[in-house]
Structures are given as C-alpha cells and as structure tokens.
C-alpha cells in the first residue's frame, strides 16, 4: 500500500472534530468544530488542540433544521494548493463547505492550543 498523504501537514496530522456542549442561553447542546494536530511519528500523541472552536453554528441553516439548537460537524476535508475546503453538515439537514488558508489554520491551532 502507498501511504496516503491526506490530512498530513509538515506540522502534523490535521484532525477536525465535533464537540457538543450546552449552549450558554439554555440547556440544549450545540455542536461545534475544533481542530488538533497529531504527531507524524506517533499519531497517538496530540501536539496541539484548540481551546476555541474553528466553526460554530451562526447562519440560519446551521441553527434551524432537524436539530434546532445549532449543529455543525465535519464530514471531509480537501486541500487544494493552500486552500482547505472543509465539508460539514449543518443542523442534521444540509451539507455545506467552508474554506480557509491551511497555513493560517495551522498557526491558529498552535497559538490557541490547550
């Protein structure tokens, strides 16, 4: 097998993860997306993990769908040149895409790390 380079950056393996936490305005859970970098040598080692979310429900379709309290969850990523395309589900009803510069995201993960 040839090693797949998906999710690999010189800084580490990029992982996007969904987290559910109670919303500040009520007791319902809101699903947001965070990020972390894992060691290339040993992917069981978390090098950096964001304290703050990189994507959270803000738009109408992210806050009002089958799940009414706000849901975004990562479903896939594509890196093209330096642009990262993050495909994500919204409110358990829609598929969406967000983009960012990969180097800016890596810098954010490192500086916002727990």
N, C-alpha and C positions, 0 to 999 in steps of 0.2 A: 504494500500500500504506500502511496505517496502521501506525505504529511500535508494536511490541509492548512493553509495559512489564514483561514477565516478567523476573525477575532484577534489576530496577532498583531501587535504593535511592538516596536522596539522597547517600549516601556513595560510590556507585559500582555497577558491575555485580557482583552476587554470583555467584561460581563455586565449586561444590563439586567436589572432585577426589579420585580414588582414588590411593593410593600403595602400592607394595609394598616392604617392607623385611624383611630377615631378622629373625626373632624372636630375642630375647636368649637363649632357652633351647635353641635348635637352629639348624640351617642352613636351615630351611624359611621361605618368605616368608609374611608376614602382611599382609593388605590392610586399610588404614585410610582414613578420610576426613579430608581437610584442606579449608581454605577460603581464598579470596582475594577481593580487591576490585580491579576494573579501573576505569580512568578512564572517566567518562561521555563525555568529549570525544574520547578516543583509547583504545579498548579494547585496544590493543596494549601499553599501559602498565599494569604491575602496581603498584598503590598500596600494598597490604598483602598479605602472605601469612603464614599461621600457621606458627609453628615447631612447635607441638604439634598433634596430631590432635583433631578435634572429635568423632569417633566411631571406636571401635575394637572389635574382637571381644571380647565379655565373656560373653555368655549362651551357654547350651548350643547353641542353634541357630546362633549365629554362629561357633561353634568346632568343631562336629561336623556335617558334612553331606557333600556331594560332595567338598569341599575341607576336609580335616581340621585345617588349621593356623590357621584363622581368616580369614574374609573378610567385609568389609562394603564395599559400593560404591554410590555414589549413582545413582539412576535417574530421579529427578524431584523437584521442589520445588513446593509450593503455599503462597502467603501468603494467609492469611485473617485480617483485622484485623491484629493484631500477632503472631499465631502462625504460625511457619514449620513446615510439615509436610514432612519430608524422607523420601521413599520410597527404600528401599535394599534391595539384595539381600544375603542372608546365606548364607555357605558354598556359594554357587552352587546353592542349592536352594530357598530361601524368599524371599518378599517381606515386608518389614517397613516400619514407619513410626516415626519419632522426631519429637518436637516440641520447639520452643524459642521463646523470645521473640526476634523479629528484632532489636530494638534491643540486647539483651544479646549476641547473636551478633556484631553489627557491632562493639560495644565490645570483645569478646574478640579479634576478628580484628585490630583496630587495636593493642591492647595486647600481643598475643602475636606481633606481626609480626617477620619476619626483617629 
